[in-house]
Amino acid sequence: MNAQAMTSATTASPPVSRPAFGSVLAGSMAVANWHDGRWSAHELRRTATIELSPAAHVLHYASTCFEGFKAYRWADGSIHVFRMDRHIARMRQSARALALPEPDAAQLAAMITAVVDRVRDEVPEPPGALYLRPLLFGTTPNIGAASVPATEAMLLVLASPVWDYFTAGPKPLRIYVEERAARCAPHLGMVKTGGNYAAAMGPTLAARQKYTVDQVLFCPGGEVQETGAANFLLIRAGHILTRSLDPTFLHGVTRESLLAIAPQLGFRVEERVFTVAEMLDWARDGEAALSGTAAVLAGVGTLVREDGEHRVGSGEVGPHTRRLRAALVAMQQGEVPTPPGWITRV
């Protein structure tokens, strides 16, 4: 939770210049509370500050998880949420892993669609979108509850108008390859919790300062895993290679979506453990990319190690990366059909 961000929340209006991703909140949010073993009815409120005890469980023991996904304005003006059910399922999984009260799927879906409907005038035109952030955290006021799950909790749904991630066109990323440290505790890698992002921040900031990179690719023990905020894919003509799913890293919905449509575009998908050495060999004539909600698919131009820099293919965003990204964006924006259940109209 970011109370300061809520304090400064304002109703979005057409910007003179594009604000940073997530820095503007839409005018309404949805709120529900867990108390006495059940969820309250949710309500829509003006986006504003919330009251929270200084002894709240989340502030001391990091009992929190969240999701991030988007709603899009299609050419006919209608608003559609992309893969809402999958994100709800992942949030419920995160809640279970952190011993937090599990959100009711139907109630959370109703909260999301209610917020989107209330702020539909604030959804930007393409290539912008409405970023959606369900947030769950423990509110039990007890600083002695280090080994006790939160018995009280709050569930919020925030919305943020966002614009094209690539304001100046796709830029090849510089990625530092971290071969010792892990991004987070291995058993919590698949949980979307703030503590995992905090754990990755120190190594990421240090690598940026030393090597002028955009992100860190965590490869503990020499096995390629993920960056601090995105999944990692190797791509070449007719072939995609990515880490097979396990509890050590986040099971990205964008990753899942790209892999689902890849066979239709002529790509064979291979999911398995692979090493840094294999990645560097692939990079000589292949492509690499990061997948996530914000950028969809961002090409990697350079891999940086302590022994020097390794160019990925031409050093630019590759044609296969561009093609995969364009195909998924076309689905999100309603230009081509999607698999059943991927789109929720509001």
C-alpha positions in Angstrom: 0.0 0.0 0.0 1.2 3.5 -0.8 -0.8 6.0 1.3 1.2 8.9 -0.1 0.2 8.0 -3.6 -3.5 7.8 -2.5 -3.2 11.2 -0.8 -2.1 12.8 -4.1 -4.6 10.9 -6.3 -6.4 13.0 -8.7 -9.0 12.3 -11.4 -7.2 11.7 -14.6 -7.6 14.2 -17.5 -5.9 14.3 -20.9 -2.3 15.0 -20.0 -0.2 17.7 -21.5 2.9 15.4 -21.1 2.7 11.7 -20.3 3.1 11.1 -16.5 5.3 8.2 -15.3 3.6 4.8 -15.3 1.3 4.4 -12.3 1.9 7.9 -11.0 -1.7 9.0 -11.6 -4.7 7.3 -10.0 -8.2 7.3 -11.4 -10.9 9.0 -9.4 -12.6 6.0 -7.8 -11.5 2.8 -6.0 -13.3 -0.2 -4.5 -12.8 -1.3 -0.9 -13.8 -4.4 1.1 -12.7 -5.5 4.6 -12.2 -8.9 6.2 -13.4 -9.1 9.8 -14.9 -11.9 12.0 -14.1 -14.5 9.4 -15.9 -13.0 6.4 -15.6 -10.3 3.8 -17.8 -7.2 4.0 -19.8 -6.0 1.1 -17.5 -3.8 -1.1 -18.1 -0.2 -1.8 -16.9 2.3 -4.3 -15.2 5.4 -2.9 -13.4 8.4 -4.1 -9.7 7.6 -4.4 -8.2 9.1 -1.2 -6.3 8.3 1.9 -7.2 5.4 4.1 -6.9 5.0 7.9 -4.4 2.4 9.1 -3.2 1.6 12.6 0.6 2.0 13.0 0.5 -1.5 14.5 -1.1 -3.0 11.3 0.2 -6.4 10.4 1.3 -5.4 6.9 3.6 -2.6 8.2 5.5 -5.0 10.4 5.3 -8.4 8.8 4.7 -7.7 5.1 1.4 -9.5 4.8 0.5 -8.2 1.4 0.0 -9.3 -2.2 -1.3 -7.6 -5.4 -2.0 -7.9 -9.1 -1.4 -5.8 -12.1 -3.3 -5.9 -15.4 -5.1 -3.6 -17.9 -8.4 -2.6 -19.4 -8.4 -1.3 -23.0 -10.6 1.1 -24.9 -11.4 -0.5 -28.3 -12.0 1.3 -31.5 -15.8 1.3 -31.0 -15.3 3.0 -27.5 -16.1 -0.1 -25.5 -13.9 -1.1 -22.5 -12.4 -4.6 -22.1 -10.3 -6.1 -19.3 -7.6 -8.5 -20.5 -7.4 -11.9 -18.7 -9.1 -10.7 -15.6 -10.0 -14.3 -14.4 -6.4 -15.4 -14.6 -5.2 -12.5 -12.5 -7.9 -13.1 -9.9 -6.8 -16.8 -9.7 -3.2 -15.8 -9.2 -4.1 -13.3 -6.5 -6.1 -16.0 -4.6 -3.1 -18.2 -4.9 -0.8 -15.5 -3.5 -3.2 -14.9 -0.6 -3.1 -18.6 0.3 0.7 -18.7 0.2 0.9 -15.7 2.6 -1.9 -17.0 5.0 -4.0 -14.0 4.1 -7.8 -14.1 3.8 -8.5 -15.3 0.3 -10.6 -12.9 -1.8 -13.9 -14.3 -3.1 -13.4 -14.6 -6.9 -16.9 -13.3 -7.7 -16.6 -10.4 -5.3 -13.2 -9.4 -6.6 -14.4 -9.6 -10.2 -17.3 -7.3 -9.3 -15.0 -4.8 -7.6 -12.8 -4.7 -10.7 -15.6 -4.2 -13.1 -17.3 -1.7 -10.9 -14.2 0.5 -10.8 -13.6 0.2 -14.5 -17.3 1.2 -15.2 -17.1 4.1 -12.8 -13.9 5.6 -14.3 -14.5 4.5 -17.9 -14.2 8.2 -19.1 -10.6 8.1 -17.7 -9.5 5.1 -19.9 -7.0 6.5 -22.4 -7.3 5.9 -26.1 -4.9 3.3 -27.6 -2.0 2.8 -27.2 -2.9 3.8 -23.6 -4.9 1.7 -21.2 -6.3 1.6 -17.6 -3.9 -0.2 -15.3 -5.7 -2.1 -12.6 -4.1 -2.9 -9.2 -6.0 -5.1 -6.7 -4.2 -5.0 -3.4 -4.7 -7.2 -0.3 -3.0 -6.6 3.1 -3.3 -7.5 6.7 -4.7 -4.8 9.0 -4.7 -6.6 12.4 -3.4 -4.1 14.9 -0.9 -6.3 16.8 2.9 -5.8 16.7 3.3 -9.1 18.5 1.8 -11.2 15.7 5.0 -12.1 13.9 4.1 -15.8 13.7 0.3 -15.4 13.6 -1.7 -14.7 10.3 -3.6 -11.5 10.0 -7.2 -11.9 11.3 -8.3 -8.6 9.7 -7.5 -7.4 6.2 -8.4 -4.9 3.5 -8.9 -5.5 -0.2 -8.6 -2.5 -2.6 -8.9 -2.1 -6.3 -7.1 0.9 -7.7 -7.0 2.1 -11.3 -4.4 4.2 -13.1 -4.5 5.6 -16.6 -1.3 4.7 -18.3 0.1 5.5 -21.8 2.4 3.8 -24.2 5.3 2.3 -22.4 7.5 3.0 -25.4 7.0 6.7 -25.8 10.0 7.1 -28.1 9.7 3.6 -29.7 11.0 0.3 -28.5 14.5 0.5 -27.0 16.8 -2.4 -26.6 17.4 -3.1 -22.9 20.7 -3.6 -21.1 20.5 -6.4 -18.6 23.0 -7.4 -15.9 23.4 -11.1 -15.4 23.5 -11.8 -11.6 24.8 -15.4 -11.2 24.9 -15.6 -7.4 22.0 -13.9 -5.7 18.4 -15.0 -6.1 15.6 -12.5 -6.6 13.7 -13.7 -3.5 13.1 -16.6 -1.2 12.7 -19.6 -3.5 9.3 -20.8 -2.1 7.8 -17.4 -2.6 9.0 -16.6 -6.1 5.6 -17.4 -7.6 3.8 -15.1 -5.2 3.2 -11.5 -6.3 4.1 -9.8 -3.0 5.9 -6.5 -2.4 8.7 -8.1 -0.4 10.0 -9.8 -3.5 10.3 -6.5 -5.3 12.0 -4.9 -2.3 14.5 -7.8 -2.2 15.4 -7.2 -5.9 15.7 -3.5 -5.5 19.2 -3.3 -3.9 20.9 -5.6 -6.5 19.1 -3.7 -9.3 20.1 -0.3 -8.1 23.7 -1.4 -7.5 23.9 -2.9 -11.0 22.4 0.3 -12.6 25.0 2.4 -10.9 28.0 0.1 -11.8 27.0 -1.1 -15.2 24.4 1.4 -16.5 21.8 -1.3 -17.0 18.0 -1.3 -17.1 17.3 -4.5 -15.1 19.0 -7.5 -13.4 18.5 -11.0 -14.7 18.8 -13.3 -11.7 20.5 -16.5 -12.4 21.3 -18.2 -9.1 23.8 -21.0 -9.5 24.1 -20.2 -13.2 20.5 -21.1 -14.0 18.5 -18.4 -15.8 15.4 -17.3 -13.8 13.8 -13.9 -14.2 14.4 -10.2 -13.7 13.2 -8.2 -10.7 9.9 -7.3 -12.5 9.6 -9.5 -15.6 9.9 -13.0 -17.1 12.7 -13.8 -19.6 12.4 -15.4 -23.0 14.9 -16.4 -25.7 13.5 -16.1 -29.2 14.6 -17.0 -32.7 12.8 -18.0 -35.9 10.3 -20.8 -35.1 11.5 -21.3 -31.5 10.9 -19.8 -28.0 12.8 -21.0 -25.0 11.9 -19.9 -21.4 12.3 -21.3 -17.9 9.8 -24.0 -17.0 7.4 -23.1 -14.2 8.4 -23.8 -10.6 7.9 -21.9 -7.3 11.1 -19.9 -7.6 9.8 -17.2 -10.0 6.5 -15.4 -10.9 4.2 -17.2 -13.3 3.5 -14.2 -15.5 0.2 -13.9 -17.3 1.7 -12.0 -20.1 4.3 -14.8 -20.5 1.5 -17.4 -20.4 -0.5 -15.4 -23.0 2.5 -15.1 -25.4 3.3 -18.8 -25.1 -0.3 -19.6 -25.8 -0.4 -17.7 -29.1 3.1 -18.5 -30.2 2.3 -21.8 -32.0 -0.3 -19.9 -34.2 2.6 -17.7 -35.3 4.9 -20.6 -36.1 6.9 -20.8 -33.0 7.8 -24.0 -31.1 7.6 -23.3 -27.4 10.2 -25.0 -25.1 9.9 -24.6 -21.3 12.9 -26.0 -19.4 15.8 -25.1 -17.1 18.7 -23.5 -19.0 22.0 -22.0 -18.1 23.8 -18.7 -18.5 26.3 -20.4 -20.9 23.4 -21.6 -23.1 21.8 -18.2 -23.0 25.0 -16.5 -24.2 25.4 -19.0 -27.0 21.8 -18.3 -28.1 22.4 -14.5 -27.9 25.0 -14.7 -30.7 22.4 -15.0 -33.4 19.0 -15.0 -31.5 16.9 -12.6 -29.6 16.0 -12.1 -25.9 13.1 -10.3 -24.3 11.4 -9.5 -21.0 7.6 -10.0 -20.8 5.3 -8.2 -18.4 2.1 -6.1 -18.1 3.7 -2.7 -18.6 5.7 -3.3 -21.8 4.1 -6.6 -23.0 7.4 -7.7 -24.6 10.6 -5.6 -24.4 13.7 -6.6 -26.4 17.1 -7.1 -24.8 20.0 -5.7 -26.8 22.9 -6.3 -24.4 23.7 -8.8 -21.6 26.3 -7.5 -19.1 28.5 -9.8 -17.0 31.5 -9.1 -14.8 33.6 -10.4 -17.7 32.2 -7.8 -20.2 29.3 -7.1 -22.5 27.6 -9.6 -24.8 25.5 -8.3 -27.6 22.2 -10.1 -28.3 21.8 -10.6 -32.0 22.1 -7.3 -33.8 21.9 -5.4 -30.5 18.5 -4.0 -31.5 14.9 -5.2 -30.7 14.6 -8.2 -33.0 11.9 -8.8 -35.6 10.5 -11.9 -33.9 10.2 -10.0 -30.6 8.4 -7.2 -32.4 6.0 -9.7 -34.2 5.1 -11.5 -31.0 4.4 -8.2 -29.1 2.3 -6.8 -32.0 0.2 -10.0 -32.1 -0.6 -9.8 -28.4 -1.3 -6.1 -28.5 -3.7 -6.6 -31.4 -5.7 -9.0 -29.2 -5.7 -6.7 -26.2 -7.0 -3.8 -28.4 -9.7 -5.9 -30.0 -8.2 -5.9 -33.5 -8.1 -9.7 -33.8 -10.1 -12.5 -32.0 -8.8 -13.9 -28.7 -9.1 -17.3 -27.1 -12.4 -17.9 -25.1 -12.4 -16.2 -21.7 -9.5 -13.8 -22.3 -11.6 -10.7 -22.6 -14.2 -9.3 -20.1 -16.3 -6.4 -21.5 -17.3 -3.8 -18.9 
